Amino acid sequence: MTHLTDLTAKTAIDAITSGDLDAAELFDAYRSAAAAEDLNAYTWVADQTPDLGAAAAAPLRGVPLAVKDLFCTAGVPSQAGSRILEGYRPPHTATVVERLAAAGTSLLGKTNQDEFAMGSSNENSAYGPVKNPWDRSRVPGGSSGGSAAAVAAGLAPWALGTDTGGSIRQPAALCGIVGLKPTYGTVSRYGMIAFASSLDQAGPFARDVTDVALLYSHMHGRDPRDATSVGHPEATVLPTAERMDGLRLGVPEDLTGEGVEPGVMAAFEAALQTARDLGASVERVALPHADYGLSAYYVIAPAEASSNLARFDGVRYGRRSGADDLVSMYTKTRHDYFGDEVKRRILIGTYALSSGFYDAYYAGAQKVRTLIARDFTAAFAGVDLIVTPTSPGVAFPLGAKTDDPLAMYLNDYFTVPISLAGLPAISLPCGLSEGLPVGLQLAGPAFSENRILDAAYAWERALAFDSTPSRIGAAR
Amino acid sequence: MSVEYETVIGLEIHVQLKTNTKMFCSCALTFGEPPNTRTCPVCLGLPGALPVANAEAIHLGLMIGMALGCELAPRSKFDRKQYFYPDLPKGYQISQFDEPLCAGGGIGGVRIHRVHLEEDAAKLVHAGTSGRIHGSAASVVDFNRGGTPLAEIVTEPDISSAEQAGEFLRLLRTTLRVLGVSDVNMEEGSLRCDANISIRPVGQAELGVKTELKNMNSFRYIEKGIRAEVARQEALLRAGEPVTQETLHFDPRTEQLTSMRSKEEAHDYRYFPEPDLTPVLITPDMLERAHAALPELPAARQERFERDLSLHPDTAKLLAWRTELGDWFEAALAASPAGYDAAAAGPLANWTTNELITRLGTDVDPATSNVAPAALAQLVALVAAKTVTANAGKQVLDVLVAEGGDPAAIIEAQGLGAVGGEDTLAPVVQAALEANPAIAERLRGGDMKPMGVIIGHVMRETKGRADGGEVTKLVRAELGL
């Protein structure tokens, strides 16, 4: 028997449209599942099924949506995975959440995440780590780990995440689902609790490419409240391609398998063969500066974070530690309620922006960023899309990398350069390694979301990956 | 041997711009509302809120740049200036660091270093007597002011005295007022000034150690504060002690300078480009719009008064720098019997800047007085036609100031018409000489110094209605000189 929660969002929408499914019944099925979940994927779940009258009449028919905790949702806890915002219920709602509500989604819950989106395993959440539904002893990836795990485990049909250096793509890969990081600026950042402003971008998670395309089609658009937002030059079209004839795929020259788990490399190479079978050509492309991506990223992102997180001072909202004077109140509040990784990055970022170090670190990293963006421009003169494994490895055991930040940062090796260049990329599952999902990353030029979605759709059909977790750890 | 010192002053002026909404959000800008009623997620620095630059503030910034003769950057950007303080909800102020909207230029002989845009901080109110955050039991924040658009105008260190600083600021204030970009009200804080002050021995090339005098809220206090600080620095140097670089507060009540806590100023602001905003790109349309909005500025008006009306530079400056005075003067000139005419301008300007202002008080706008512009114009014309003497004219003006009215009617009613012609005046002169035989003797001997005594006597007798020149002539005739 098929559970309601096994339906993709598109299938459910069609069934609601045809009258075969009741929107409230669908919401309730998800709400019950989410309320009873044992992955720690949610930090808040709707306590009742809302009146879906208006939503059910809108294009997305009241289909429930899980939203990463860092999107502000009026009246609903929005804590960004941090103790410093514990219990914070903002008066405002993020533009993208408003847009999706207007399009007919209904808020199912807020999902767990690494604190302020800083992490690649979800272990940096102040509300406890999220477990990977494929193996409960392993991480779901991060920082949008709660969203990815919820969608993979059937606790949400789709979800919103954010990606700064890989925070949608990497957890999508580790949880065996599809995640899209759109072109920087196409989705409003208004109401997203900022990590690194010049990199943060909201994007969709779903169990297939069609649902990702459908959700994204209602997310983008110029927002007058976000000065960096841009209109997408074309509407998002639901993909239909069955072949990849004539499509030129580029594989980075220095991607030789070194530093990549053999099982991941094997799945990746098998996927490339599938692409060739579908009519694509695969060639090598040079990205000479991509190797410096992680170094540049770990200067720029912490620098911006050190500034963005200055507002959490205990004065106006969030938690405050009592003290005798102003400076002690600031330091004690931030000492008590920020986690270790957040403090680490604030320190790195503060240092990088300090007088006398700015040119060497921040300005230097921005130059590297420009060079990386130029690499991509040059590469896309010769190929249509660039493909890599999304992550060098599959989901790792909880605690395996928590004492080694650098090993943790290497998770983002393939995703970070694309973020620095502001380009769109999708991760879709391409197979299993040691019984765990392997993700394939497809990146294109700015605003090439339709091209990416089309290729991913054809590939997805041919790869026929079963996105239902095998659930090594426990039964659902 | 005593060393002579010279003073070097540079000013930083913060001007609140008169836009409808705040610099980076759409909250209304109104003065005097109940605390925290003009706020939103953006100006409260709530999580996830983003700034959007106010196009009108950029427009006003361009107008200021044009008025001050600055170079306008085709591309400028916003930066974050970071420090923790409760009046700064984001932990940083959005300002402009290395690419300001305007650079260079000058006004009133003082070069402008730069003009940039930024947001104002919120207002802190401290409980208790200290008036500062340190030492008060509690402090409250009013975010209504937070996010108000500011233009910061920075001068080069071209000012050499407190008086020059005051004069420059008056010209700047008038210019900004004429531009209509700000209320420029120092008491309400829409115009605020910091002064960087140093002194050095005359002839020394390098600058002395400077101190910064913060947040003075009237021109008078600025001048007083600067004088006090210059005196303090000079006393230190003369005693062989160094001046330390610090920020000072001038208390206008006690006229004391106090050092602000060094903790508050030991900042590394960690400026970096504001990633939430795109660079400001100035288009030809924006420049055209700003240019079209420029009115005649005080400096240009002064030049026009000197050039077209041949006014003395001091008179032209006074009329041009005090907009309301200049406006009143031009209205009077237009109402002259001869019309808006250069010949009438000089005397009328003198009557306005000397006689009228003396009677009204220096800071009074004549438009609020009883004297109609046309009335003064008529009076000046009557004086020129010798229908009334200058002295009697002043008595007419006294009446105009007290009650208003028509000069001709006042002359008629009070019998102030000029006493002239040999027939009427000669007997009075004769009587004056007879009453002062010793003086008459000296005059007769060729010593003209005591002529004034005779003129004074005649004036007393005629209640000032006689013409001094004519009296002198008659004296000479009477004595056969």
Interface residues (C-beta under 8 A of the other chain):
Chain A: L70 F71 C72 S78 A80 L85 Y88 P90 P91 H92 A94 R189 Y190 G191 M192 I193 A194 A196 S197 S198 P224 R225 D226 A227 T228 A303 E304 S306 S307 L309 A310 R311 F312 D313 V315 R316 Y317 D325 L326 V327 Y330 T350 L353 S354 S355 Y358 Y362
Chain B: P41 L44 G45 L46 P47 G48 A49 L50 P51 V52 A53 R80 Q82 F84 P86 P89 K90 G91 Y92 I133 H134 V141 K263 D268 R270 Y271 F272 P275 D276 L277 T278
